[in-house]
Amino acid sequence: MSTSLYPLASLEQIEKTPSSEDGIPASLEEDLRAFGCKLIHQAGILLKQKQVAVATAQILFQRFWFVTSMKQFGIGDVGMGALYLASKLEECPLRMRDLINVYDLLLQRTAHTLSSQPSTSALQPEFKYAPMSYFGNTFYDLKDALVVAEMQILKRLGFQVHVVLPYNTLVNYLRVLGLSNREDACSRAWGYLNDALQSPVYAVYQVPTIVSAAILLTTRHLGIALPSTPPHCWWELFDAEWEDIWSVCGYIMRLYRPRSLEDQHRVLGLVTKKGIRQWLEENQ
């Protein structure tokens, strides 16, 4: 990875990710990345963790898959390790037992959704959480997976875990563009930055480019006119390239594309490395 103020993936890593080298399609890898980040986000909410730690965990999670294949580690384990590591980096540490309990609940809920057959009926079996036994194998297996995942993230990223979050930059850019008094524009742009955490953009592009993309999507959807005709293009104030901004917009908008029930269930069944390996055996 390149080393500027914070590490970004190289062109070679972007074109050929370790997962794609193992035969995982790019679209499936994108969906698995997004689902892993959703699990981190849900765990952060249940644990009442600070947003800064949750966002940092999602960025570390995205970086990890540019140096490691999903065939080697499950997205559930790595997400759990990323959140545990990020909580230390942002000085709001979590109890290991609490994190394991929450991830056990999320994984049980995922398994419940997977076992429920897709149906047009609104009546689905109700999910009931079965707490694990603290003296059983499940707790110690998850604890071992958490410790290993945290260690592997540090090792494979070369301890380059510095993260720059985009929120301060967004506030400054909105002030420069005279949009800071538009509550709808501020909240929508903020939402796009949060949604972008489910995509690889924070491991690929600089923060000014990502923030500019969020502002572009916001102004397009709200019909806000900004100077966009050369040589007076608003994004040039922030040293962002149009091609890069448009690419980030594509990553974000793909998160909202409709997915079939079959695709959704396929992702739910590939949370562990065992599921990935079984899928690869059946589809190669």
N, C-alpha and C positions, 0 to 999 in steps of 0.2 A: 504494500500500500504506500501511496505517496505521503510524504510528511510535510504539511504546511503548518498552519496553526492547529490543525487536527487532521488525522489520517483519512484519506479518501481512497477508494478502490482504483486500481490502475485499469487502463483500457483492456488489457488482456484478461484481467479478472472479471470485468463486466461482460466481455464477449463470450468467455468460456468459464462459467462458474464451476466449482468442483461438483456440484449436484448435476449440472448438465453433462459433465464428463462421465458421470455414472449412469446417464440415461434418463434422468428426470426431465420431462419437458419444461420449457421456460414458463408456460402458463400455469402449470401445476406448482412449480417452485414459487411463483409469485403469490398464488393463493395460499400456499403453506406459510410463507413469510407473513402474509396479512393475518392469517388465523393465529399464528404464534404471538403476534403483537396484540391481537384482541384478547388472548388469554392473559398476557401481561397487564393490559389495561383493566380487565375485569378483576384480576387479583389485586391490583393497586387500589381499586375502589373498595373492595371488601376489607382490605387491610387498613383503609384510610391513610394510605401512603401519600406523600406529597407528589404533586404533578411533576416536579422537576426530576424526581427519582424515577418515576414511571417513564417519562420521556427519554431519560438517559438510558434506561434498561432497553427500551425499544430500539434505540440507535445502536447500542452494543450488539443486540440480537441481530440486527440487519448486517452489521459489519462482519459478524462471525461467519455468515454463510458465503462470504466472498473468499474465505480461506479454508472452509471445511464443507464437506458434503453432508447432505441430510441422510445419506446412507449410513453414516458413522454415528450420528447423534440425533435423538428425537427432538422435535421442536418444543415439546412440553418440558423436557429436562433442561434444555438450553435457555428457554424463557424463564424458568424458575431460577436458574443460576444467574442470569443477567439481572433479574430484579433484586436478587440478594446482593450481588456485587454493586449495583447502582445505589442501593440504599446505604452502603458503606461509603461510596465515593461522595455522595451528597450529604453525608453526615446525618442521616435519619435512619439508623439501622433497624432491621426487623429481627424479631425472634425467629430462629430457624423453625421451631415447632409450629408457629403461627403460619408461616409461609407454606410449610408442607401441608398443613391442614387445609388451607385455602386451595392449593393446587390439587389436592386429593378430591375436594368437592367439585372443582371445575372439570377434572378428568372423568369423574363419575357421571357428571351431567352430560359430558360429551358422549360417553359410552351409552348413556340412556337414550340420547337423541339418535344415536346411530342404530340402536336396537329397535327403535320405533319405526315401523315401516312407513314410508312416505304415503300420505293419504290426503284426500281432499276433505275428509271429515275434520271438523273442528275439535272433536273429542280425541285427545291423546292421553296415554297413560301419564299419570302425575308422577313427577320426579320426587323421590324421597331419598335424602342423603343418609347413607349408612356410615357413621363415624368409624374410623379405623381403630383397631386395638393398638395401644401404645407398646404392647409387648409382642405384637405380631410382626410378620415379615414385611408387610406393606410399608409401615413407617420407616423401617431401617433401609429398605430398598430406595425409597424416595429420598431419604437423608443422604445415602451414598451417591445417588444420582445428582443431588444438589451440589454436594462438595466437588464431585468430579466435573460437573458442568462449569462451576465457577473457576476451577483450576484451569480447565481447557480454554475458556474464554481468555483468561489472562495470558496463558502460554501461547496460544495461536495468534492473538493480536499483538504479541510482543510487548505486553504491558502498556500499549498505547491506547489508553482508555479515556483520554481527554475528550470531552463533548462540549460543543458550543450550541446552545439552544437558540431558536430564532425569535423568541417573543419580544425581547428588548429591541431587536432590529426592526421588527414589524411596527412597533409603536413609533420609532423614529421616522421610518419611511412614510407612515400615514400622516405624520405631522408635516413632513416636507411637502407632501402632495395635497395638503389641505383637507384630508379626509378624517382627521382624528375626531371631528365633531359629529361624524355620521356613525351612530351606534350600530346600525345594520351592517355597514361596511366593515367596521372593526370586528364585530362578532363573527361575521361570515369568513373573513380572512383568517381570524384566529382558528376557526373550525377547520379550514383547509390545512393549516399548518399541523393541527392535531391529527387529522386524517392522513396526512402525508407520512406520519410516523409508521403507518402500516405498509409503506412502500420503501424501496431501497434508496430513495433520493438523498437522504441525509448521509449516506455512505458513499454517494457518487458525486454530488454537486455541493458547491459552496453555499453558505447560508444566504448571502444576498440574492443569489439566483432563485432559491426556493421561496424566499419571501416575495420576490418580484412575481413569481408564478402565482402565489396565493392572491396577490393584489390584482393581477391580470384576470384571474377567474372571477374574483369578486366584482370588479368593475364591469366585466362582460355580463354577468348575470343580473346585476343591479342597474345596468344601463347608464353607468357613470362615464362621462367622456373625459379622457385624458389625452394630452398631446402624443400622438403615435405616428406622426409623419416625419421622415428624415428631413433635416438633421435634428429635429426637435422631438426626440423619443424619450418618454419619461424614464424608461428603465436604464437609459445610458447614464442617468444621474448616479446610479448605484453600481456601475461597472458590470452590468449583467448582459449576457449575450442573448439575442432573441431566440436562436436555435436551442440554446440550453433551457431557456424559460419555457418554450413550447414543449420540449421533451418532458420537463417536470410536470407540466399541466397534463400531459398524456398519462404519466404514471398515476397522478391523483384521480383523474376521471375514470381510469380503468377500475379503480376500487368500487365505483358505483354501478358497474355494468351488471345486468341481471344474470344470475346463474341458475341452472336447472337444479332440481332436487338431487339428481344423480351426482352432479359435480359437487354439491354441498356435502353430501354423504361421503363421497370419495375423500374429500379433505379431512372430514372428521375421523375417518378410519386410518389416517396416516400421521397421527400425532406422535407415534413412537417409531424408533428406528426399525423395530421388528415389522411394523406395518409397511414401512417404506420398502424394506428388503423383500417382503412377500409380494408387494405390488410389482416390483421390478422383475421378480422371477416369473410372474404371470404375464407380464407385458413385454418381455424381451425375447 
